[in-house]
Each structure stands twice: as C-alpha cells, then as structure tokens.
Amino acid sequence: MLLAGDRFIRNDLLEEAILDQPGVTPTFERIELPWPQVPYGAVAEVDEASGSEDAVVAAIGEAEVVVTQMAPLTARVLASAPKLRLIVCTRGGPVNINLEAATKGRVAVSCTPGRNAVAAAEYALLLMMAAMRRLPQVHNETMAGRWRSDLYDYDECGREVAGSTVGVVGLGEIGRRLAGMLAAMGATVIAHDPYLDQAPDGIELVGLDALLERSDAITLHARLTSESRGMIGPAELARLRPDAVLVNTARGGLLDYDAALAALDAGSLGALALDVYAKEPIPAGSPLLTHDRVVVSPHLAGATRPTAHRAIAIAAAEVGRHLRGEAMLHVVNGVDGVDGRRPSGAGGQAAARSPE
C-alpha cells in the first residue's frame, strides 16, 4: 500500500487509522507530497495535484492500494502500477485522478464525501458575516490607530444574518449544513440546485434568477462543471440587490471576478467575500487585494484538524472494507477493485462480486 500524504493529510495519521481497521495488516510504502507549502495545480491531464508523475511512479511499485489527497494519478502513473486495484482519494472529488484510465484498468476509485462540510460551512458563514459588518476594514483601521466610530452612521453600518434572506447555490453536504446554520440564526433561506426536486424542510427551492433578485446575501456551493463554469457573470450580477453580499468558497471558476469587481465599483453589489479565485494564488496587483468591499482568504475554508481526521477515518474504513473483501461505500467509477482475487493483507475470504 502506498501512502501519498502531505502536510495536511499526514502519512503517520493515515497509517495509524488503517492499522486500526480489523483484519488489516498491509505493508506500507510512503511518499510525502509538498502541499500545502507548494500550491497544487495541473499535472499532465489532471488538476489540483501536488508532486510530480516521476515521484509517484518511483514510489508506487507493487502497490495494490494508493491512499492520497493530492498525488497526480495520471494515465502514465496508472500504467506503471499493474497490481493497483484501489485508489482512495481523501477529498470530496477525485480531480487529481484520471478516472477514465483507472476505470479502463479496473482500478476502483473512492473518495471521502463530506469530509470538510462542517469546516467549509462554518467558514462561509464567517466570511459572510465579516463582509456584512466590514470586519477586515474595521480591524485594519483600528490596528492603524484610526478609531472609526463614524461607521456607526446609518448609511455606513452593516446588516445582520437574522432577518436577512440568504440564497444558497448548491445543496450538497456543505450547502445543506450552511443552510441549517443560517436558518438557526433567523435567516430566511432560499436555495437553487438544478439537481434537486425538493429542498430540506424550511428551505424554498427557487430558480437562480429568483434567488439572485431576492437575496441579501448569496453563497456559492456548486461543483465546478462545464455547466456551472461562469454561472455568475455580468447578467446574473445585474440581478443582485445593490447592497447584496456575494460569498464564494467553492471554486473560482463559478464566478466572473472582473464582472464582480465592476459591479462593486458601480455600486450594484455591496461586498464580496472570497476564499477561491480564478487563479491561485491571487496575482500581485489584483484589485481584489486592495478593494475595501472585498474580504479575501487563501483557500482555507476546509483547513481544520477535524476535517483531516474525518477524511482519514473515512479513507481508512474504505481501505478496510476493500482488504476484507467487503462492498465499499464511496466508489465513484463503478469498479469493485477486487477483480476476482483476494488482496494481500485481507482478513477472511473476499466476497464474490460481479464487475459493475
């Protein structure tokens, strides 16, 4: 088994959790990837990856299982691992894995859904409230010795979550959890999700245009796909209320940032609160870094220790199921990964299952 961890999903924590699985006694190889000290990016045909193909090819050897968050598991890497049967990606989606090549090679690919739902939902709420109350600006002014009590003026002071209408775009794990937090704080929550016919109790499901027009704050939690890329552009921004707050902690590709900045400058948008960007890191000189109506952070919404521990626990349980020949819960490519043989390190007999 190859553990391809990093400084967030650590190899020592992965190993400990996997060895805690009943009936599992694998042999480990390890490689540590440079994320987050070195930003992730595209590697060959996969995205959001850390490290190089060469390093992973050198480490993967005879591995039947790979557990990783960021390793670039490209077609070339997969071709170098003839014994590989399972990849567990400790993320909500395996964007750093060539799913087509894995499926063709009968390699099961599993992930860890919901690992960062709590952290990301809390962080989106944090950014929303910071933008509503202009917290970064107030902090910076106070630290510089300027006592801005003038921001108590009616025309300058902010709004509250309670009593606001908040639009949630995307009701996956994060969006649903955030919607519950907002409702508990007294907000009216409306949501848009084209993949749902019914929203949870207390949430009104509406079209995107209606959500934009009615919301005091909008928070994006959609996956980035060919359909959702650029979903908030000039036409959509024109529908917003002039004092609306727009929050994006999902993916930079969902939002036209130039159009959003133009809306801020034109007074047709109240504030932006951002954790993700079209290009990361934010380029030096970007207006995002100097605008007094923008709250920014460096893609940290999921950065909590509990998130790491949840991802590791879900991954370890999936590895345990595979090695014991049990049905896995989070496979995303319809491959069982067993291929009619008992994997090394498994306890008991592998269950007989037909390939899907």
Contacts in CASP RR format, 6 or more apart in sequence:
PFRMAT RR
TARGET T0000
AUTHOR 0000-0000-0000
METHOD contacts of the structure
MODEL  1
MLLAGDRFIRNDLLEEAILDQPGVTPTFERIELPWPQVPYGAVAEVDEAS
GSEDAVVAAIGEAEVVVTQMAPLTARVLASAPKLRLIVCTRGGPVNINLE
AATKGRVAVSCTPGRNAVAAAEYALLLMMAAMRRLPQVHNETMAGRWRSD
LYDYDECGREVAGSTVGVVGLGEIGRRLAGMLAAMGATVIAHDPYLDQAP
DGIELVGLDALLERSDAITLHARLTSESRGMIGPAELARLRPDAVLVNTA
RGGLLDYDAALAALDAGSLGALALDVYAKEPIPAGSPLLTHDRVVVSPHL
AGATRPTAHRAIAIAAAEVGRHLRGEAMLHVVNGVDGVDGRRPSGAGGQA
AARSPE
1 18 0 8 1.000
1 26 0 8 1.000
1 27 0 8 1.000
1 28 0 8 1.000
1 29 0 8 1.000
1 63 0 8 1.000
1 64 0 8 1.000
1 65 0 8 1.000
1 66 0 8 1.000
1 67 0 8 1.000
1 319 0 8 1.000
2 28 0 8 1.000
2 29 0 8 1.000
2 30 0 8 1.000
2 31 0 8 1.000
2 59 0 8 1.000
2 60 0 8 1.000
2 61 0 8 1.000
2 63 0 8 1.000
2 65 0 8 1.000
2 66 0 8 1.000
2 67 0 8 1.000
2 68 0 8 1.000
3 11 0 8 1.000
3 14 0 8 1.000
3 15 0 8 1.000
3 28 0 8 1.000
3 29 0 8 1.000
3 30 0 8 1.000
3 31 0 8 1.000
3 67 0 8 1.000
3 68 0 8 1.000
4 30 0 8 1.000
4 31 0 8 1.000
4 33 0 8 1.000
4 56 0 8 1.000
4 59 0 8 1.000
4 66 0 8 1.000
4 67 0 8 1.000
4 68 0 8 1.000
4 69 0 8 1.000
4 70 0 8 1.000
4 71 0 8 1.000
5 11 0 8 1.000
5 14 0 8 1.000
5 30 0 8 1.000
5 31 0 8 1.000
5 32 0 8 1.000
5 33 0 8 1.000
5 67 0 8 1.000
5 68 0 8 1.000
5 69 0 8 1.000
5 70 0 8 1.000
5 71 0 8 1.000
6 32 0 8 1.000
6 33 0 8 1.000
6 34 0 8 1.000
6 35 0 8 1.000
6 36 0 8 1.000
6 50 0 8 1.000
6 69 0 8 1.000
6 70 0 8 1.000
7 32 0 8 1.000
7 35 0 8 1.000
7 36 0 8 1.000
7 37 0 8 1.000
8 35 0 8 1.000
8 36 0 8 1.000
8 69 0 8 1.000
8 303 0 8 1.000
8 308 0 8 1.000
9 68 0 8 1.000
9 69 0 8 1.000
9 90 0 8 1.000
9 308 0 8 1.000
9 311 0 8 1.000
9 312 0 8 1.000
10 308 0 8 1.000
11 30 0 8 1.000
11 32 0 8 1.000
13 308 0 8 1.000
13 309 0 8 1.000
13 312 0 8 1.000
14 67 0 8 1.000
14 312 0 8 1.000
14 315 0 8 1.000
14 316 0 8 1.000
15 28 0 8 1.000
15 30 0 8 1.000
17 312 0 8 1.000
17 313 0 8 1.000
17 315 0 8 1.000
17 316 0 8 1.000
18 24 0 8 1.000
18 26 0 8 1.000
18 67 0 8 1.000
18 316 0 8 1.000
18 319 0 8 1.000
18 320 0 8 1.000
19 25 0 8 1.000
20 316 0 8 1.000
21 316 0 8 1.000
21 317 0 8 1.000
21 319 0 8 1.000
21 320 0 8 1.000
21 323 0 8 1.000
22 320 0 8 1.000
22 324 0 8 1.000
23 320 0 8 1.000
23 323 0 8 1.000
23 324 0 8 1.000
23 345 0 8 1.000
23 346 0 8 1.000
23 347 0 8 1.000
23 348 0 8 1.000
24 319 0 8 1.000
24 320 0 8 1.000
24 323 0 8 1.000
24 324 0 8 1.000
24 345 0 8 1.000
24 346 0 8 1.000
24 347 0 8 1.000
25 345 0 8 1.000
26 65 0 8 1.000
26 319 0 8 1.000
26 323 0 8 1.000
26 344 0 8 1.000
26 345 0 8 1.000
27 344 0 8 1.000
29 59 0 8 1.000
29 60 0 8 1.000
29 61 0 8 1.000
29 63 0 8 1.000
30 59 0 8 1.000
31 55 0 8 1.000
31 56 0 8 1.000
31 59 0 8 1.000
31 71 0 8 1.000
33 50 0 8 1.000
33 51 0 8 1.000
33 68 0 8 1.000
33 69 0 8 1.000
33 70 0 8 1.000
33 71 0 8 1.000
34 50 0 8 1.000
34 51 0 8 1.000
35 50 0 8 1.000
35 51 0 8 1.000
35 69 0 8 1.000
35 70 0 8 1.000
38 50 0 8 1.000
38 51 0 8 1.000
39 280 0 8 1.000
39 281 0 8 1.000
40 48 0 8 1.000
40 49 0 8 1.000
40 50 0 8 1.000
40 70 0 8 1.000
40 96 0 8 1.000
41 47 0 8 1.000
41 48 0 8 1.000
41 49 0 8 1.000
41 50 0 8 1.000
42 48 0 8 1.000
42 49 0 8 1.000
43 49 0 8 1.000
43 51 0 8 1.000
43 52 0 8 1.000
43 53 0 8 1.000
43 72 0 8 1.000
43 74 0 8 1.000
43 96 0 8 1.000
44 53 0 8 1.000
44 72 0 8 1.000
44 74 0 8 1.000
44 75 0 8 1.000
44 76 0 8 1.000
45 74 0 8 1.000
45 75 0 8 1.000
45 98 0 8 1.000
46 72 0 8 1.000
46 73 0 8 1.000
46 74 0 8 1.000
46 95 0 8 1.000
46 96 0 8 1.000
46 97 0 8 1.000
46 98 0 8 1.000
47 95 0 8 1.000
47 96 0 8 1.000
48 70 0 8 1.000
48 95 0 8 1.000
48 96 0 8 1.000
49 70 0 8 1.000
49 71 0 8 1.000
49 72 0 8 1.000
49 96 0 8 1.000
50 69 0 8 1.000
50 70 0 8 1.000
50 71 0 8 1.000
50 72 0 8 1.000
50 96 0 8 1.000
51 70 0 8 1.000
51 71 0 8 1.000
51 72 0 8 1.000
52 72 0 8 1.000
53 72 0 8 1.000
53 74 0 8 1.000
53 76 0 8 1.000
53 77 0 8 1.000
56 71 0 8 1.000
56 72 0 8 1.000
56 73 0 8 1.000
56 77 0 8 1.000
57 76 0 8 1.000
57 77 0 8 1.000
57 80 0 8 1.000
60 66 0 8 1.000
60 77 0 8 1.000
60 80 0 8 1.000
60 81 0 8 1.000
60 84 0 8 1.000
61 80 0 8 1.000
61 81 0 8 1.000
61 83 0 8 1.000
62 83 0 8 1.000
63 81 0 8 1.000
63 83 0 8 1.000
63 84 0 8 1.000
64 83 0 8 1.000
64 84 0 8 1.000
64 85 0 8 1.000
64 86 0 8 1.000
64 343 0 8 1.000
64 344 0 8 1.000
65 84 0 8 1.000
65 85 0 8 1.000
65 86 0 8 1.000
65 87 0 8 1.000
65 88 0 8 1.000
65 319 0 8 1.000
65 322 0 8 1.000
65 323 0 8 1.000
65 343 0 8 1.000
66 73 0 8 1.000
66 81 0 8 1.000
66 84 0 8 1.000
66 86 0 8 1.000
66 87 0 8 1.000
66 88 0 8 1.000
67 87 0 8 1.000
67 88 0 8 1.000
67 90 0 8 1.000
67 315 0 8 1.000
67 319 0 8 1.000
68 87 0 8 1.000
68 88 0 8 1.000
68 89 0 8 1.000
68 90 0 8 1.000
68 96 0 8 1.000
69 89 0 8 1.000
69 90 0 8 1.000
69 91 0 8 1.000
69 311 0 8 1.000
70 96 0 8 1.000
71 77 0 8 1.000
71 96 0 8 1.000
72 96 0 8 1.000
73 87 0 8 1.000
73 96 0 8 1.000
73 97 0 8 1.000
73 98 0 8 1.000
73 102 0 8 1.000
74 98 0 8 1.000
74 101 0 8 1.000
75 98 0 8 1.000
75 100 0 8 1.000
75 101 0 8 1.000
78 84 0 8 1.000
78 98 0 8 1.000
78 101 0 8 1.000
78 102 0 8 1.000
78 105 0 8 1.000
78 107 0 8 1.000
79 101 0 8 1.000
84 107 0 8 1.000
85 106 0 8 1.000
85 107 0 8 1.000
85 108 0 8 1.000
85 322 0 8 1.000
85 337 0 8 1.000
85 338 0 8 1.000
85 339 0 8 1.000
85 343 0 8 1.000
86 107 0 8 1.000
86 108 0 8 1.000
86 109 0 8 1.000
86 110 0 8 1.000
86 319 0 8 1.000
86 322 0 8 1.000
86 328 0 8 1.000
86 337 0 8 1.000
87 94 0 8 1.000
87 97 0 8 1.000
87 102 0 8 1.000
87 107 0 8 1.000
87 108 0 8 1.000
87 109 0 8 1.000
87 110 0 8 1.000
88 110 0 8 1.000
88 111 0 8 1.000
88 112 0 8 1.000
88 315 0 8 1.000
88 318 0 8 1.000
88 319 0 8 1.000
89 96 0 8 1.000
89 97 0 8 1.000
89 109 0 8 1.000
89 110 0 8 1.000
89 111 0 8 1.000
89 112 0 8 1.000
90 111 0 8 1.000
90 112 0 8 1.000
90 115 0 8 1.000
90 311 0 8 1.000
90 312 0 8 1.000
90 314 0 8 1.000
90 315 0 8 1.000
91 111 0 8 1.000
91 112 0 8 1.000
91 115 0 8 1.000
91 311 0 8 1.000
92 111 0 8 1.000
92 112 0 8 1.000
92 113 0 8 1.000
92 114 0 8 1.000
92 115 0 8 1.000
92 116 0 8 1.000
93 111 0 8 1.000
93 113 0 8 1.000
93 332 0 8 1.000
94 109 0 8 1.000
94 111 0 8 1.000
94 332 0 8 1.000
97 109 0 8 1.000
99 109 0 8 1.000
99 332 0 8 1.000
99 333 0 8 1.000
102 108 0 8 1.000
102 109 0 8 1.000
102 333 0 8 1.000
102 335 0 8 1.000
103 109 0 8 1.000
103 333 0 8 1.000
103 334 0 8 1.000
103 335 0 8 1.000
106 335 0 8 1.000
106 337 0 8 1.000
106 339 0 8 1.000
106 355 0 8 1.000
107 335 0 8 1.000
107 337 0 8 1.000
108 322 0 8 1.000
108 328 0 8 1.000
108 331 0 8 1.000
108 333 0 8 1.000
108 334 0 8 1.000
108 335 0 8 1.000
108 336 0 8 1.000
108 337 0 8 1.000
109 331 0 8 1.000
109 332 0 8 1.000
109 333 0 8 1.000
109 335 0 8 1.000
110 315 0 8 1.000
110 318 0 8 1.000
110 328 0 8 1.000
110 329 0 8 1.000
110 330 0 8 1.000
110 331 0 8 1.000
110 332 0 8 1.000
111 330 0 8 1.000
111 332 0 8 1.000
112 310 0 8 1.000
112 311 0 8 1.000
112 314 0 8 1.000
112 315 0 8 1.000
112 318 0 8 1.000
112 330 0 8 1.000
113 173 0 8 1.000
113 314 0 8 1.000
113 330 0 8 1.000
114 173 0 8 1.000
114 174 0 8 1.000
114 310 0 8 1.000
115 307 0 8 1.000
115 310 0 8 1.000
115 311 0 8 1.000
115 314 0 8 1.000
116 174 0 8 1.000
116 301 0 8 1.000
116 302 0 8 1.000
116 304 0 8 1.000
116 307 0 8 1.000
116 310 0 8 1.000
116 311 0 8 1.000
117 173 0 8 1.000
117 174 0 8 1.000
117 175 0 8 1.000
117 177 0 8 1.000
118 177 0 8 1.000
118 304 0 8 1.000
118 306 0 8 1.000
118 307 0 8 1.000
119 301 0 8 1.000
119 302 0 8 1.000
119 303 0 8 1.000
119 304 0 8 1.000
119 306 0 8 1.000
119 307 0 8 1.000
120 174 0 8 1.000
120 221 0 8 1.000
120 249 0 8 1.000
120 301 0 8 1.000
120 302 0 8 1.000
121 174 0 8 1.000
121 175 0 8 1.000
121 177 0 8 1.000
121 178 0 8 1.000
121 181 0 8 1.000
122 181 0 8 1.000
123 249 0 8 1.000
123 275 0 8 1.000
123 300 0 8 1.000
123 301 0 8 1.000
123 302 0 8 1.000
124 174 0 8 1.000
124 178 0 8 1.000
124 219 0 8 1.000
124 221 0 8 1.000
124 247 0 8 1.000
124 249 0 8 1.000
124 301 0 8 1.000
125 161 0 8 1.000
125 178 0 8 1.000
125 181 0 8 1.000
125 182 0 8 1.000
127 247 0 8 1.000
127 249 0 8 1.000
127 273 0 8 1.000
127 274 0 8 1.000
127 275 0 8 1.000
127 295 0 8 1.000
127 297 0 8 1.000
128 161 0 8 1.000
128 166 0 8 1.000
128 217 0 8 1.000
128 219 0 8 1.000
128 245 0 8 1.000
128 247 0 8 1.000
128 273 0 8 1.000
129 135 0 8 1.000
129 161 0 8 1.000
130 136 0 8 1.000
130 273 0 8 1.000
130 295 0 8 1.000
131 245 0 8 1.000
131 247 0 8 1.000
131 271 0 8 1.000
131 272 0 8 1.000
131 273 0 8 1.000
131 293 0 8 1.000
131 295 0 8 1.000
132 158 0 8 1.000
132 159 0 8 1.000
132 160 0 8 1.000
132 161 0 8 1.000
132 217 0 8 1.000
132 245 0 8 1.000
132 271 0 8 1.000
133 158 0 8 1.000
134 151 0 8 1.000
134 158 0 8 1.000
134 271 0 8 1.000
134 292 0 8 1.000
134 293 0 8 1.000
135 295 0 8 1.000
136 295 0 8 1.000
137 292 0 8 1.000
138 148 0 8 1.000
138 151 0 8 1.000
141 148 0 8 1.000
142 148 0 8 1.000
150 156 0 8 1.000
151 157 0 8 1.000
159 216 0 8 1.000
159 243 0 8 1.000
161 182 0 8 1.000
161 185 0 8 1.000
161 186 0 8 1.000
161 187 0 8 1.000
161 217 0 8 1.000
162 185 0 8 1.000
162 186 0 8 1.000
162 187 0 8 1.000
163 186 0 8 1.000
163 187 0 8 1.000
163 188 0 8 1.000
164 187 0 8 1.000
164 188 0 8 1.000
164 216 0 8 1.000
164 217 0 8 1.000
165 187 0 8 1.000
165 188 0 8 1.000
165 189 0 8 1.000
165 190 0 8 1.000
165 214 0 8 1.000
165 215 0 8 1.000
165 216 0 8 1.000
165 217 0 8 1.000
166 182 0 8 1.000
166 187 0 8 1.000
166 188 0 8 1.000
166 189 0 8 1.000
166 190 0 8 1.000
166 215 0 8 1.000
166 216 0 8 1.000
166 217 0 8 1.000
166 218 0 8 1.000
166 219 0 8 1.000
167 189 0 8 1.000
167 190 0 8 1.000
167 191 0 8 1.000
167 192 0 8 1.000
167 211 0 8 1.000
167 214 0 8 1.000
167 215 0 8 1.000
167 217 0 8 1.000
167 218 0 8 1.000
167 219 0 8 1.000
168 175 0 8 1.000
168 178 0 8 1.000
168 179 0 8 1.000
168 182 0 8 1.000
168 189 0 8 1.000
168 190 0 8 1.000
168 191 0 8 1.000
168 192 0 8 1.000
168 203 0 8 1.000
168 219 0 8 1.000
168 221 0 8 1.000
169 191 0 8 1.000
169 192 0 8 1.000
169 193 0 8 1.000
169 208 0 8 1.000
169 211 0 8 1.000
169 218 0 8 1.000
169 219 0 8 1.000
169 220 0 8 1.000
169 221 0 8 1.000
169 222 0 8 1.000
169 231 0 8 1.000
170 191 0 8 1.000
170 192 0 8 1.000
170 193 0 8 1.000
170 220 0 8 1.000
170 221 0 8 1.000
170 222 0 8 1.000
171 179 0 8 1.000
171 191 0 8 1.000
171 193 0 8 1.000
171 196 0 8 1.000
171 199 0 8 1.000
171 200 0 8 1.000
171 203 0 8 1.000
171 221 0 8 1.000
172 193 0 8 1.000
172 221 0 8 1.000
174 221 0 8 1.000
174 249 0 8 1.000
174 250 0 8 1.000
175 191 0 8 1.000
175 219 0 8 1.000
175 221 0 8 1.000
176 200 0 8 1.000
178 219 0 8 1.000
178 221 0 8 1.000
179 189 0 8 1.000
179 191 0 8 1.000
179 200 0 8 1.000
179 203 0 8 1.000
180 189 0 8 1.000
180 200 0 8 1.000
182 189 0 8 1.000
183 189 0 8 1.000
183 202 0 8 1.000
183 203 0 8 1.000
189 202 0 8 1.000
189 203 0 8 1.000
189 204 0 8 1.000
190 203 0 8 1.000
190 204 0 8 1.000
190 205 0 8 1.000
190 206 0 8 1.000
190 210 0 8 1.000
190 211 0 8 1.000
190 214 0 8 1.000
190 215 0 8 1.000
191 199 0 8 1.000
191 203 0 8 1.000
191 204 0 8 1.000
191 205 0 8 1.000
191 206 0 8 1.000
191 211 0 8 1.000
192 205 0 8 1.000
192 206 0 8 1.000
192 207 0 8 1.000
192 208 0 8 1.000
192 211 0 8 1.000
193 199 0 8 1.000
193 205 0 8 1.000
193 222 0 8 1.000
196 205 0 8 1.000
197 205 0 8 1.000
198 205 0 8 1.000
199 205 0 8 1.000
206 214 0 8 1.000
208 231 0 8 1.000
208 236 0 8 1.000
209 236 0 8 1.000
209 239 0 8 1.000
211 218 0 8 1.000
212 218 0 8 1.000
212 236 0 8 1.000
212 239 0 8 1.000
212 240 0 8 1.000
213 239 0 8 1.000
213 240 0 8 1.000
213 241 0 8 1.000
215 240 0 8 1.000
215 241 0 8 1.000
215 244 0 8 1.000
216 241 0 8 1.000
216 243 0 8 1.000
216 244 0 8 1.000
216 245 0 8 1.000
217 244 0 8 1.000
217 245 0 8 1.000
217 246 0 8 1.000
217 247 0 8 1.000
218 240 0 8 1.000
218 244 0 8 1.000
218 245 0 8 1.000
218 246 0 8 1.000
218 247 0 8 1.000
219 247 0 8 1.000
219 248 0 8 1.000
219 249 0 8 1.000
220 232 0 8 1.000
220 246 0 8 1.000
220 247 0 8 1.000
220 248 0 8 1.000
220 249 0 8 1.000
220 250 0 8 1.000
220 254 0 8 1.000
220 255 0 8 1.000
221 249 0 8 1.000
221 250 0 8 1.000
222 228 0 8 1.000
222 231 0 8 1.000
222 250 0 8 1.000
222 251 0 8 1.000
222 254 0 8 1.000
223 250 0 8 1.000
223 251 0 8 1.000
224 250 0 8 1.000
224 251 0 8 1.000
224 252 0 8 1.000
224 253 0 8 1.000
224 254 0 8 1.000
228 254 0 8 1.000
229 253 0 8 1.000
229 254 0 8 1.000
230 253 0 8 1.000
230 254 0 8 1.000
230 255 0 8 1.000
230 256 0 8 1.000
231 254 0 8 1.000
231 255 0 8 1.000
232 246 0 8 1.000
232 254 0 8 1.000
232 255 0 8 1.000
232 256 0 8 1.000
232 260 0 8 1.000
233 255 0 8 1.000
233 256 0 8 1.000
233 259 0 8 1.000
233 260 0 8 1.000
234 256 0 8 1.000
234 259 0 8 1.000
234 262 0 8 1.000
237 256 0 8 1.000
237 259 0 8 1.000
237 260 0 8 1.000
237 263 0 8 1.000
237 268 0 8 1.000
237 269 0 8 1.000
238 263 0 8 1.000
238 268 0 8 1.000
240 246 0 8 1.000
240 263 0 8 1.000
240 268 0 8 1.000
240 269 0 8 1.000
242 267 0 8 1.000
242 268 0 8 1.000
242 269 0 8 1.000
242 270 0 8 1.000
243 270 0 8 1.000
244 269 0 8 1.000
244 270 0 8 1.000
245 270 0 8 1.000
245 271 0 8 1.000
245 272 0 8 1.000
245 273 0 8 1.000
246 255 0 8 1.000
246 260 0 8 1.000
246 269 0 8 1.000
246 271 0 8 1.000
246 272 0 8 1.000
246 273 0 8 1.000
247 272 0 8 1.000
247 273 0 8 1.000
247 274 0 8 1.000
248 254 0 8 1.000
248 255 0 8 1.000
248 272 0 8 1.000
248 273 0 8 1.000
248 274 0 8 1.000
248 275 0 8 1.000
248 276 0 8 1.000
249 274 0 8 1.000
249 275 0 8 1.000
249 276 0 8 1.000
249 301 0 8 1.000
250 276 0 8 1.000
251 276 0 8 1.000
252 276 0 8 1.000
252 277 0 8 1.000
252 278 0 8 1.000
253 276 0 8 1.000
253 278 0 8 1.000
255 278 0 8 1.000
257 277 0 8 1.000
257 278 0 8 1.000
257 288 0 8 1.000
260 269 0 8 1.000
260 272 0 8 1.000
261 272 0 8 1.000
261 287 0 8 1.000
261 288 0 8 1.000
261 291 0 8 1.000
261 294 0 8 1.000
263 269 0 8 1.000
264 270 0 8 1.000
264 271 0 8 1.000
264 272 0 8 1.000
264 291 0 8 1.000
264 293 0 8 1.000
264 294 0 8 1.000
269 293 0 8 1.000
270 293 0 8 1.000
271 293 0 8 1.000
271 294 0 8 1.000
271 295 0 8 1.000
272 288 0 8 1.000
272 291 0 8 1.000
272 293 0 8 1.000
272 294 0 8 1.000
272 295 0 8 1.000
273 294 0 8 1.000
273 295 0 8 1.000
274 288 0 8 1.000
274 294 0 8 1.000
274 295 0 8 1.000
274 296 0 8 1.000
274 297 0 8 1.000
275 296 0 8 1.000
275 297 0 8 1.000
275 298 0 8 1.000
275 299 0 8 1.000
275 300 0 8 1.000
275 301 0 8 1.000
276 299 0 8 1.000
276 301 0 8 1.000
277 288 0 8 1.000
277 299 0 8 1.000
280 298 0 8 1.000
280 299 0 8 1.000
281 298 0 8 1.000
282 288 0 8 1.000
282 289 0 8 1.000
282 296 0 8 1.000
282 298 0 8 1.000
288 294 0 8 1.000
288 296 0 8 1.000
289 296 0 8 1.000
314 330 0 8 1.000
317 329 0 8 1.000
318 328 0 8 1.000
318 329 0 8 1.000
318 330 0 8 1.000
320 326 0 8 1.000
321 327 0 8 1.000
321 328 0 8 1.000
321 329 0 8 1.000
322 328 0 8 1.000
322 337 0 8 1.000
322 338 0 8 1.000
322 343 0 8 1.000
323 343 0 8 1.000
323 345 0 8 1.000
323 346 0 8 1.000
323 347 0 8 1.000
324 346 0 8 1.000
324 347 0 8 1.000
324 348 0 8 1.000
324 350 0 8 1.000
325 338 0 8 1.000
325 342 0 8 1.000
325 343 0 8 1.000
325 346 0 8 1.000
325 349 0 8 1.000
325 350 0 8 1.000
325 351 0 8 1.000
326 351 0 8 1.000
327 336 0 8 1.000
327 351 0 8 1.000
327 353 0 8 1.000
328 336 0 8 1.000
334 356 0 8 1.000
335 355 0 8 1.000
335 356 0 8 1.000
336 353 0 8 1.000
336 355 0 8 1.000
336 356 0 8 1.000
338 350 0 8 1.000
338 351 0 8 1.000
338 353 0 8 1.000
339 355 0 8 1.000
340 350 0 8 1.000
340 352 0 8 1.000
341 350 0 8 1.000
342 349 0 8 1.000
342 350 0 8 1.000
343 350 0 8 1.000
END
